[in-house]
């Protein structure tokens, strides 16, 4: 699985961090950081994060 975030669309609302904290987090500067290739066991959480993103900035590829 590959996680893609369009950082131009991302407004850093943090819904992804709530939905999948193992994959998404804010760095020391308050910018979104994420694991590009998380374990497949986290797929459900990552797909939830993509669904709840207000800007629809997250896509999940196989």
CHARMM internal coordinates of N, CA and C (Angstrom, degrees):
IC EDIT
DIST 1 N 1 CA 1.4567
DIST 1 CA 1 C 1.5224
ANGL 1 N 1 CA 1 C 108.18
DIST 1 C 2 N 1.3308
ANGL 1 CA 1 C 2 N 114.34
DIHE 1 N 1 CA 1 C 2 N 139.96
DIST 2 N 2 CA 1.4618
ANGL 1 C 2 N 2 CA 120.29
DIHE 1 CA 1 C 2 N 2 CA 176.89
DIST 2 CA 2 C 1.5303
ANGL 2 N 2 CA 2 C 108.35
DIHE 1 C 2 N 2 CA 2 C -124.11
DIST 2 C 3 N 1.3331
ANGL 2 CA 2 C 3 N 115.74
DIHE 2 N 2 CA 2 C 3 N 130.49
DIST 3 N 3 CA 1.4605
ANGL 2 C 3 N 3 CA 122.00
DIHE 2 CA 2 C 3 N 3 CA 177.78
DIST 3 CA 3 C 1.5328
ANGL 3 N 3 CA 3 C 107.99
DIHE 2 C 3 N 3 CA 3 C -99.94
DIST 3 C 4 N 1.3206
ANGL 3 CA 3 C 4 N 115.56
DIHE 3 N 3 CA 3 C 4 N 128.99
DIST 4 N 4 CA 1.4601
ANGL 3 C 4 N 4 CA 121.25
DIHE 3 CA 3 C 4 N 4 CA 177.09
DIST 4 CA 4 C 1.5223
ANGL 4 N 4 CA 4 C 108.19
DIHE 3 C 4 N 4 CA 4 C -121.12
DIST 4 C 5 N 1.3195
ANGL 4 CA 4 C 5 N 116.32
DIHE 4 N 4 CA 4 C 5 N 133.52
DIST 5 N 5 CA 1.4618
ANGL 4 C 5 N 5 CA 121.68
DIHE 4 CA 4 C 5 N 5 CA 177.07
DIST 5 CA 5 C 1.5209
ANGL 5 N 5 CA 5 C 107.59
DIHE 4 C 5 N 5 CA 5 C -124.53
DIST 5 C 6 N 1.3153
ANGL 5 CA 5 C 6 N 116.10
DIHE 5 N 5 CA 5 C 6 N 123.85
DIST 6 N 6 CA 1.4592
ANGL 5 C 6 N 6 CA 121.23
DIHE 5 CA 5 C 6 N 6 CA 174.93
DIST 6 CA 6 C 1.5305
ANGL 6 N 6 CA 6 C 106.70
DIHE 5 C 6 N 6 CA 6 C -80.41
DIST 6 C 7 N 1.3175
ANGL 6 CA 6 C 7 N 115.78
DIHE 6 N 6 CA 6 C 7 N 97.43
DIST 7 N 7 CA 1.4632
ANGL 6 C 7 N 7 CA 120.69
DIHE 6 CA 6 C 7 N 7 CA -174.84
DIST 7 CA 7 C 1.5245
ANGL 7 N 7 CA 7 C 112.57
DIHE 6 C 7 N 7 CA 7 C -68.25
DIST 7 C 8 N 1.3275
ANGL 7 CA 7 C 8 N 117.48
DIHE 7 N 7 CA 7 C 8 N -15.04
DIST 8 N 8 CA 1.4675
ANGL 7 C 8 N 8 CA 120.51
DIHE 7 CA 7 C 8 N 8 CA 174.50
DIST 8 CA 8 C 1.5303
ANGL 8 N 8 CA 8 C 110.56
DIHE 7 C 8 N 8 CA 8 C -75.65
DIST 8 C 9 N 1.3298
ANGL 8 CA 8 C 9 N 116.49
DIHE 8 N 8 CA 8 C 9 N -30.08
DIST 9 N 9 CA 1.4675
ANGL 8 C 9 N 9 CA 121.38
DIHE 8 CA 8 C 9 N 9 CA 177.60
DIST 9 CA 9 C 1.5291
ANGL 9 N 9 CA 9 C 112.02
DIHE 8 C 9 N 9 CA 9 C -84.72
DIST 9 C 10 N 1.3319
ANGL 9 CA 9 C 10 N 115.84
DIHE 9 N 9 CA 9 C 10 N -33.18
DIST 10 N 10 CA 1.4685
ANGL 9 C 10 N 10 CA 121.76
DIHE 9 CA 9 C 10 N 10 CA -174.03
DIST 10 CA 10 C 1.5273
ANGL 10 N 10 CA 10 C 110.75
DIHE 9 C 10 N 10 CA 10 C -59.63
DIST 10 C 11 N 1.3262
ANGL 10 CA 10 C 11 N 115.47
DIHE 10 N 10 CA 10 C 11 N 128.38
DIST 11 N 11 CA 1.4606
ANGL 10 C 11 N 11 CA 121.49
DIHE 10 CA 10 C 11 N 11 CA 177.29
DIST 11 CA 11 C 1.5376
ANGL 11 N 11 CA 11 C 111.08
DIHE 10 C 11 N 11 CA 11 C -109.05
DIST 11 C 12 N 1.3281
ANGL 11 CA 11 C 12 N 116.58
DIHE 11 N 11 CA 11 C 12 N 9.00
DIST 12 N 12 CA 1.4660
ANGL 11 C 12 N 12 CA 123.92
DIHE 11 CA 11 C 12 N 12 CA 176.33
DIST 12 CA 12 C 1.5245
ANGL 12 N 12 CA 12 C 113.13
DIHE 11 C 12 N 12 CA 12 C 57.19
DIST 12 C 13 N 1.3405
ANGL 12 CA 12 C 13 N 114.92
DIHE 12 N 12 CA 12 C 13 N 45.02
DIST 13 N 13 CA 1.4672
ANGL 12 C 13 N 13 CA 119.98
DIHE 12 CA 12 C 13 N 13 CA 175.74
DIST 13 CA 13 C 1.5269
ANGL 13 N 13 CA 13 C 111.40
DIHE 12 C 13 N 13 CA 13 C -69.16
DIST 13 C 14 N 1.3387
ANGL 13 CA 13 C 14 N 117.09
DIHE 13 N 13 CA 13 C 14 N -29.16
DIST 14 N 14 CA 1.4548
ANGL 13 C 14 N 14 CA 121.08
DIHE 13 CA 13 C 14 N 14 CA 176.67
DIST 14 CA 14 C 1.5114
ANGL 14 N 14 CA 14 C 115.52
DIHE 13 C 14 N 14 CA 14 C 90.62
DIST 14 C 15 N 1.3095
ANGL 14 CA 14 C 15 N 118.22
DIHE 14 N 14 CA 14 C 15 N 5.56
DIST 15 N 15 CA 1.4626
ANGL 14 C 15 N 15 CA 119.86
DIHE 14 CA 14 C 15 N 15 CA 179.01
DIST 15 CA 15 C 1.5285
ANGL 15 N 15 CA 15 C 111.26
DIHE 14 C 15 N 15 CA 15 C -62.95
DIST 15 C 16 N 1.3262
ANGL 15 CA 15 C 16 N 117.04
DIHE 15 N 15 CA 15 C 16 N -34.07
DIST 16 N 16 CA 1.4641
ANGL 15 C 16 N 16 CA 120.52
DIHE 15 CA 15 C 16 N 16 CA 178.16
DIST 16 CA 16 C 1.5267
ANGL 16 N 16 CA 16 C 111.15
DIHE 15 C 16 N 16 CA 16 C -67.11
DIST 16 C 17 N 1.3207
ANGL 16 CA 16 C 17 N 116.36
DIHE 16 N 16 CA 16 C 17 N -36.54
DIST 17 N 17 CA 1.4632
ANGL 16 C 17 N 17 CA 121.11
DIHE 16 CA 16 C 17 N 17 CA 179.29
DIST 17 CA 17 C 1.5299
ANGL 17 N 17 CA 17 C 109.85
DIHE 16 C 17 N 17 CA 17 C -64.31
DIST 17 C 18 N 1.3153
ANGL 17 CA 17 C 18 N 116.27
DIHE 17 N 17 CA 17 C 18 N -37.34
DIST 18 N 18 CA 1.4658
ANGL 17 C 18 N 18 CA 120.88
DIHE 17 CA 17 C 18 N 18 CA 178.05
DIST 18 CA 18 C 1.5235
ANGL 18 N 18 CA 18 C 110.48
DIHE 17 C 18 N 18 CA 18 C -70.48
DIST 18 C 19 N 1.3391
ANGL 18 CA 18 C 19 N 117.01
DIHE 18 N 18 CA 18 C 19 N -42.55
DIST 19 N 19 CA 1.4658
ANGL 18 C 19 N 19 CA 121.42
DIHE 18 CA 18 C 19 N 19 CA -176.21
DIST 19 CA 19 C 1.5267
ANGL 19 N 19 CA 19 C 112.87
DIHE 18 C 19 N 19 CA 19 C -73.11
DIST 19 C 20 N 1.3291
ANGL 19 CA 19 C 20 N 117.24
DIHE 19 N 19 CA 19 C 20 N -36.39
DIST 20 N 20 CA 1.4694
ANGL 19 C 20 N 20 CA 120.84
DIHE 19 CA 19 C 20 N 20 CA -175.86
DIST 20 CA 20 C 1.5252
ANGL 20 N 20 CA 20 C 110.62
DIHE 19 C 20 N 20 CA 20 C -142.95
DIST 20 C 21 N 1.3318
ANGL 20 CA 20 C 21 N 117.25
DIHE 20 N 20 CA 20 C 21 N 71.00
DIST 21 N 21 CA 1.4715
ANGL 20 C 21 N 21 CA 120.13
DIHE 20 CA 20 C 21 N 21 CA -176.90
DIST 21 CA 21 C 1.5245
ANGL 21 N 21 CA 21 C 114.12
DIHE 20 C 21 N 21 CA 21 C -65.33
DIST 21 C 22 N 1.3347
ANGL 21 CA 21 C 22 N 117.40
DIHE 21 N 21 CA 21 C 22 N -17.52
DIST 22 N 22 CA 1.4650
ANGL 21 C 22 N 22 CA 120.26
DIHE 21 CA 21 C 22 N 22 CA 177.01
DIST 22 CA 22 C 1.5299
ANGL 22 N 22 CA 22 C 111.36
DIHE 21 C 22 N 22 CA 22 C -73.81
DIST 22 C 23 N 1.3296
ANGL 22 CA 22 C 23 N 116.22
DIHE 22 N 22 CA 22 C 23 N -16.80
DIST 23 N 23 CA 1.4624
ANGL 22 C 23 N 23 CA 121.43
DIHE 22 CA 22 C 23 N 23 CA -174.95
DIST 23 CA 23 C 1.5288
ANGL 23 N 23 CA 23 C 112.33
DIHE 22 C 23 N 23 CA 23 C -113.40
DIST 23 C 24 N 1.3338
ANGL 23 CA 23 C 24 N 116.81
DIHE 23 N 23 CA 23 C 24 N -38.90
DIST 24 N 24 CA 1.4585
ANGL 23 C 24 N 24 CA 122.17
DIHE 23 CA 23 C 24 N 24 CA -175.35
DIST 24 CA 24 C 1.5216
ANGL 24 N 24 CA 24 C 110.48
DIHE 23 C 24 N 24 CA 24 C -114.12
DIST 24 C 25 N 1.3407
ANGL 24 CA 24 C 25 N 115.90
DIHE 24 N 24 CA 24 C 25 N 142.15
DIST 25 N 25 CA 1.4600
ANGL 24 C 25 N 25 CA 121.12
DIHE 24 CA 24 C 25 N 25 CA 176.75
DIST 25 CA 25 C 1.5215
ANGL 25 N 25 CA 25 C 108.70
DIHE 24 C 25 N 25 CA 25 C -157.68
DIST 25 C 26 N 1.3099
ANGL 25 CA 25 C 26 N 115.60
DIHE 25 N 25 CA 25 C 26 N 166.65
DIST 26 N 26 CA 1.4584
ANGL 25 C 26 N 26 CA 120.72
DIHE 25 CA 25 C 26 N 26 CA 172.86
DIST 26 CA 26 C 1.5198
ANGL 26 N 26 CA 26 C 108.13
DIHE 25 C 26 N 26 CA 26 C -99.86
DIST 26 C 27 N 1.3282
ANGL 26 CA 26 C 27 N 116.38
DIHE 26 N 26 CA 26 C 27 N 135.63
DIST 27 N 27 CA 1.4629
ANGL 26 C 27 N 27 CA 120.05
DIHE 26 CA 26 C 27 N 27 CA 179.15
DIST 27 CA 27 C 1.5304
ANGL 27 N 27 CA 27 C 110.24
DIHE 26 C 27 N 27 CA 27 C -80.29
DIST 27 C 28 N 1.3142
ANGL 27 CA 27 C 28 N 116.45
DIHE 27 N 27 CA 27 C 28 N -174.84
DIST 28 N 28 CA 1.4636
ANGL 27 C 28 N 28 CA 122.00
DIHE 27 CA 27 C 28 N 28 CA -176.81
DIST 28 CA 28 C 1.5298
ANGL 28 N 28 CA 28 C 113.28
DIHE 27 C 28 N 28 CA 28 C -63.30
DIST 28 C 29 N 1.3358
ANGL 28 CA 28 C 29 N 116.25
DIHE 28 N 28 CA 28 C 29 N -21.78
DIST 29 N 29 CA 1.4620
ANGL 28 C 29 N 29 CA 120.64
DIHE 28 CA 28 C 29 N 29 CA 178.49
DIST 29 CA 29 C 1.5337
ANGL 29 N 29 CA 29 C 112.00
DIHE 28 C 29 N 29 CA 29 C -95.43
DIST 29 C 30 N 1.3298
ANGL 29 CA 29 C 30 N 116.40
DIHE 29 N 29 CA 29 C 30 N 4.97
DIST 30 N 30 CA 1.4599
ANGL 29 C 30 N 30 CA 120.59
DIHE 29 CA 29 C 30 N 30 CA 179.57
DIST 30 CA 30 C 1.5118
ANGL 30 N 30 CA 30 C 114.29
DIHE 29 C 30 N 30 CA 30 C 80.80
DIST 30 C 31 N 1.3200
ANGL 30 CA 30 C 31 N 117.03
DIHE 30 N 30 CA 30 C 31 N 13.22
DIST 31 N 31 CA 1.4655
ANGL 30 C 31 N 31 CA 121.84
DIHE 30 CA 30 C 31 N 31 CA 179.08
DIST 31 CA 31 C 1.5215
ANGL 31 N 31 CA 31 C 109.51
DIHE 30 C 31 N 31 CA 31 C -95.33
DIST 31 C 32 N 1.3253
ANGL 31 CA 31 C 32 N 115.66
DIHE 31 N 31 CA 31 C 32 N 150.43
DIST 32 N 32 CA 1.4511
ANGL 31 C 32 N 32 CA 120.64
DIHE 31 CA 31 C 32 N 32 CA -179.65
DIST 32 CA 32 C 1.5212
ANGL 32 N 32 CA 32 C 111.00
DIHE 31 C 32 N 32 CA 32 C -68.40
DIST 32 C 33 N 1.3148
ANGL 32 CA 32 C 33 N 115.68
DIHE 32 N 32 CA 32 C 33 N 132.92
DIST 33 N 33 CA 1.4606
ANGL 32 C 33 N 33 CA 123.32
DIHE 32 CA 32 C 33 N 33 CA 172.40
DIST 33 CA 33 C 1.5186
ANGL 33 N 33 CA 33 C 106.45
DIHE 32 C 33 N 33 CA 33 C -125.73
DIST 33 C 34 N 1.3317
ANGL 33 CA 33 C 34 N 116.99
DIHE 33 N 33 CA 33 C 34 N 149.40
DIST 34 N 34 CA 1.4655
ANGL 33 C 34 N 34 CA 119.38
DIHE 33 CA 33 C 34 N 34 CA -178.22
DIST 34 CA 34 C 1.5174
ANGL 34 N 34 CA 34 C 110.55
DIHE 33 C 34 N 34 CA 34 C -154.71
DIST 34 C 35 N 1.3216
ANGL 34 CA 34 C 35 N 115.13
DIHE 34 N 34 CA 34 C 35 N 158.13
DIST 35 N 35 CA 1.4578
ANGL 34 C 35 N 35 CA 121.94
DIHE 34 CA 34 C 35 N 35 CA 175.81
DIST 35 CA 35 C 1.5265
ANGL 35 N 35 CA 35 C 107.33
DIHE 34 C 35 N 35 CA 35 C -84.78
DIST 35 C 36 N 1.3078
ANGL 35 CA 35 C 36 N 116.80
DIHE 35 N 35 CA 35 C 36 N 119.68
DIST 36 N 36 CA 1.4583
ANGL 35 C 36 N 36 CA 120.80
DIHE 35 CA 35 C 36 N 36 CA -176.50
DIST 36 CA 36 C 1.5268
ANGL 36 N 36 CA 36 C 112.41
DIHE 35 C 36 N 36 CA 36 C -70.61
DIST 36 C 37 N 1.3352
ANGL 36 CA 36 C 37 N 116.55
DIHE 36 N 36 CA 36 C 37 N -31.80
DIST 37 N 37 CA 1.4607
ANGL 36 C 37 N 37 CA 121.13
DIHE 36 CA 36 C 37 N 37 CA -178.50
DIST 37 CA 37 C 1.5338
ANGL 37 N 37 CA 37 C 110.29
DIHE 36 C 37 N 37 CA 37 C -128.73
DIST 37 C 38 N 1.3320
ANGL 37 CA 37 C 38 N 117.68
DIHE 37 N 37 CA 37 C 38 N 70.88
DIST 38 N 38 CA 1.4670
ANGL 37 C 38 N 38 CA 119.36
DIHE 37 CA 37 C 38 N 38 CA -179.84
DIST 38 CA 38 C 1.5305
ANGL 38 N 38 CA 38 C 111.57
DIHE 37 C 38 N 38 CA 38 C -72.67
DIST 38 C 39 N 1.2952
ANGL 38 CA 38 C 39 N 115.31
DIHE 38 N 38 CA 38 C 39 N 164.03
DIST 39 N 39 CA 1.4544
ANGL 38 C 39 N 39 CA 121.76
DIHE 38 CA 38 C 39 N 39 CA 177.34
DIST 39 CA 39 C 1.5303
ANGL 39 N 39 CA 39 C 110.06
DIHE 38 C 39 N 39 CA 39 C -59.28
DIST 39 C 40 N 1.3168
ANGL 39 CA 39 C 40 N 116.63
DIHE 39 N 39 CA 39 C 40 N 142.05
DIST 40 N 40 CA 1.4722
ANGL 39 C 40 N 40 CA 121.06
DIHE 39 CA 39 C 40 N 40 CA -179.93
DIST 40 CA 40 C 1.5295
ANGL 40 N 40 CA 40 C 112.67
DIHE 39 C 40 N 40 CA 40 C -61.35
DIST 40 C 41 N 1.3212
ANGL 40 CA 40 C 41 N 117.26
DIHE 40 N 40 CA 40 C 41 N -20.23
DIST 41 N 41 CA 1.4675
ANGL 40 C 41 N 41 CA 120.09
DIHE 40 CA 40 C 41 N 41 CA 177.69
DIST 41 CA 41 C 1.5276
ANGL 41 N 41 CA 41 C 111.30
DIHE 40 C 41 N 41 CA 41 C -64.79
DIST 41 C 42 N 1.3295
ANGL 41 CA 41 C 42 N 116.85
DIHE 41 N 41 CA 41 C 42 N -17.63
DIST 42 N 42 CA 1.4647
ANGL 41 C 42 N 42 CA 121.77
DIHE 41 CA 41 C 42 N 42 CA -179.61
DIST 42 CA 42 C 1.5293
ANGL 42 N 42 CA 42 C 112.65
DIHE 41 C 42 N 42 CA 42 C -95.40
DIST 42 C 43 N 1.3182
ANGL 42 CA 42 C 43 N 117.21
DIHE 42 N 42 CA 42 C 43 N 6.40
DIST 43 N 43 CA 1.4714
ANGL 42 C 43 N 43 CA 121.43
DIHE 42 CA 42 C 43 N 43 CA -175.54
DIST 43 CA 43 C 1.5259
ANGL 43 N 43 CA 43 C 112.64
DIHE 42 C 43 N 43 CA 43 C -54.14
DIST 43 C 44 N 1.3136
ANGL 43 CA 43 C 44 N 117.76
DIHE 43 N 43 CA 43 C 44 N -46.90
DIST 44 N 44 CA 1.4636
ANGL 43 C 44 N 44 CA 120.49
DIHE 43 CA 43 C 44 N 44 CA -177.78
DIST 44 CA 44 C 1.5337
ANGL 44 N 44 CA 44 C 110.77
DIHE 43 C 44 N 44 CA 44 C -59.59
DIST 44 C 45 N 1.3129
ANGL 44 CA 44 C 45 N 117.03
DIHE 44 N 44 CA 44 C 45 N -43.91
DIST 45 N 45 CA 1.4662
ANGL 44 C 45 N 45 CA 120.62
DIHE 44 CA 44 C 45 N 45 CA 179.77
DIST 45 CA 45 C 1.5265
ANGL 45 N 45 CA 45 C 111.00
DIHE 44 C 45 N 45 CA 45 C -66.50
DIST 45 C 46 N 1.3303
ANGL 45 CA 45 C 46 N 117.27
DIHE 45 N 45 CA 45 C 46 N -39.72
DIST 46 N 46 CA 1.4647
ANGL 45 C 46 N 46 CA 120.99
DIHE 45 CA 45 C 46 N 46 CA 179.65
DIST 46 CA 46 C 1.5242
ANGL 46 N 46 CA 46 C 110.51
DIHE 45 C 46 N 46 CA 46 C -66.25
DIST 46 C 47 N 1.3273
ANGL 46 CA 46 C 47 N 117.25
DIHE 46 N 46 CA 46 C 47 N -41.79
DIST 47 N 47 CA 1.4645
ANGL 46 C 47 N 47 CA 120.22
DIHE 46 CA 46 C 47 N 47 CA 178.14
DIST 47 CA 47 C 1.5289
ANGL 47 N 47 CA 47 C 110.93
DIHE 46 C 47 N 47 CA 47 C -65.30
DIST 47 C 48 N 1.3261
ANGL 47 CA 47 C 48 N 116.95
DIHE 47 N 47 CA 47 C 48 N -36.05
DIST 48 N 48 CA 1.4658
ANGL 47 C 48 N 48 CA 120.88
DIHE 47 CA 47 C 48 N 48 CA 174.98
DIST 48 CA 48 C 1.5310
ANGL 48 N 48 CA 48 C 110.16
DIHE 47 C 48 N 48 CA 48 C -63.52
DIST 48 C 49 N 1.3238
ANGL 48 CA 48 C 49 N 116.45
DIHE 48 N 48 CA 48 C 49 N -42.82
DIST 49 N 49 CA 1.4602
ANGL 48 C 49 N 49 CA 120.61
DIHE 48 CA 48 C 49 N 49 CA 178.39
DIST 49 CA 49 C 1.5298
ANGL 49 N 49 CA 49 C 110.75
DIHE 48 C 49 N 49 CA 49 C -60.18
DIST 49 C 50 N 1.3235
ANGL 49 CA 49 C 50 N 116.26
DIHE 49 N 49 CA 49 C 50 N -42.15
DIST 50 N 50 CA 1.4664
ANGL 49 C 50 N 50 CA 120.15
DIHE 49 CA 49 C 50 N 50 CA 178.16
DIST 50 CA 50 C 1.5267
ANGL 50 N 50 CA 50 C 110.67
DIHE 49 C 50 N 50 CA 50 C -63.71
DIST 50 C 51 N 1.3192
ANGL 50 CA 50 C 51 N 116.31
DIHE 50 N 50 CA 50 C 51 N -40.75
DIST 51 N 51 CA 1.4707
ANGL 50 C 51 N 51 CA 120.96
DIHE 50 CA 50 C 51 N 51 CA -179.13
DIST 51 CA 51 C 1.5237
ANGL 51 N 51 CA 51 C 112.52
DIHE 50 C 51 N 51 CA 51 C -65.75
DIST 51 C 52 N 1.3259
ANGL 51 CA 51 C 52 N 117.28
DIHE 51 N 51 CA 51 C 52 N -37.89
DIST 52 N 52 CA 1.4696
ANGL 51 C 52 N 52 CA 119.87
DIHE 51 CA 51 C 52 N 52 CA -175.26
DIST 52 CA 52 C 1.5258
ANGL 52 N 52 CA 52 C 113.67
DIHE 51 C 52 N 52 CA 52 C -88.58
DIST 52 C 53 N 1.3168
ANGL 52 CA 52 C 53 N 117.82
DIHE 52 N 52 CA 52 C 53 N -5.18
DIST 53 N 53 CA 1.4633
ANGL 52 C 53 N 53 CA 120.58
DIHE 52 CA 52 C 53 N 53 CA 179.54
DIST 53 CA 53 C 1.5318
ANGL 53 N 53 CA 53 C 109.66
DIHE 52 C 53 N 53 CA 53 C -64.24
DIST 53 C 54 N 1.3342
ANGL 53 CA 53 C 54 N 118.06
DIHE 53 N 53 CA 53 C 54 N 116.90
DIST 54 N 54 CA 1.4712
ANGL 53 C 54 N 54 CA 120.46
DIHE 53 CA 53 C 54 N 54 CA -178.57
DIST 54 CA 54 C 1.5217
ANGL 54 N 54 CA 54 C 113.46
DIHE 53 C 54 N 54 CA 54 C -60.18
DIST 54 C 55 N 1.3225
ANGL 54 CA 54 C 55 N 116.99
DIHE 54 N 54 CA 54 C 55 N -28.25
DIST 55 N 55 CA 1.4678
ANGL 54 C 55 N 55 CA 121.21
DIHE 54 CA 54 C 55 N 55 CA -177.89
DIST 55 CA 55 C 1.5226
ANGL 55 N 55 CA 55 C 112.86
DIHE 54 C 55 N 55 CA 55 C -96.07
DIST 55 C 56 N 1.3658
ANGL 55 CA 55 C 56 N 116.29
DIHE 55 N 55 CA 55 C 56 N -3.97
DIST 56 N 56 CA 1.4690
ANGL 55 C 56 N 56 CA 121.78
DIHE 55 CA 55 C 56 N 56 CA -175.78
DIST 56 CA 56 C 1.5285
ANGL 56 N 56 CA 56 C 110.76
DIHE 55 C 56 N 56 CA 56 C 52.26
DIST 56 C 57 N 1.3316
ANGL 56 CA 56 C 57 N 115.16
DIHE 56 N 56 CA 56 C 57 N 45.17
DIST 57 N 57 CA 1.4510
ANGL 56 C 57 N 57 CA 122.09
DIHE 56 CA 56 C 57 N 57 CA -177.40
DIST 57 CA 57 C 1.5317
ANGL 57 N 57 CA 57 C 113.07
DIHE 56 C 57 N 57 CA 57 C -89.92
DIST 57 C 58 N 1.3359
ANGL 57 CA 57 C 58 N 117.76
DIHE 57 N 57 CA 57 C 58 N -6.82
DIST 58 N 58 CA 1.4649
ANGL 57 C 58 N 58 CA 121.56
DIHE 57 CA 57 C 58 N 58 CA -175.41
DIST 58 CA 58 C 1.5199
ANGL 58 N 58 CA 58 C 110.09
DIHE 57 C 58 N 58 CA 58 C -108.08
DIST 58 C 59 N 1.3352
ANGL 58 CA 58 C 59 N 115.45
DIHE 58 N 58 CA 58 C 59 N 131.28
DIST 59 N 59 CA 1.4526
ANGL 58 C 59 N 59 CA 120.98
DIHE 58 CA 58 C 59 N 59 CA 172.24
DIST 59 CA 59 C 1.5229
ANGL 59 N 59 CA 59 C 108.38
DIHE 58 C 59 N 59 CA 59 C -126.51
DIST 59 C 60 N 1.3382
ANGL 59 CA 59 C 60 N 114.47
DIHE 59 N 59 CA 59 C 60 N 152.51
DIST 60 N 60 CA 1.4611
ANGL 59 C 60 N 60 CA 121.23
DIHE 59 CA 59 C 60 N 60 CA -179.86
DIST 60 CA 60 C 1.5199
ANGL 60 N 60 CA 60 C 107.85
DIHE 59 C 60 N 60 CA 60 C -121.84
DIST 60 C 61 N 1.3305
ANGL 60 CA 60 C 61 N 115.88
DIHE 60 N 60 CA 60 C 61 N 127.01
DIST 61 N 61 CA 1.4533
ANGL 60 C 61 N 61 CA 121.84
DIHE 60 CA 60 C 61 N 61 CA 179.09
DIST 61 CA 61 C 1.5196
ANGL 61 N 61 CA 61 C 108.82
DIHE 60 C 61 N 61 CA 61 C -115.62
DIST 61 C 62 N 1.3229
ANGL 61 CA 61 C 62 N 115.64
DIHE 61 N 61 CA 61 C 62 N 153.87
DIST 62 N 62 CA 1.4775
ANGL 61 C 62 N 62 CA 120.05
DIHE 61 CA 61 C 62 N 62 CA 177.09
DIST 62 CA 62 C 1.4908
ANGL 62 N 62 CA 62 C 112.15
DIHE 61 C 62 N 62 CA 62 C -84.68
END
COOR INIT
IC SEED 1 N 1 CA 1 C
IC BUILD
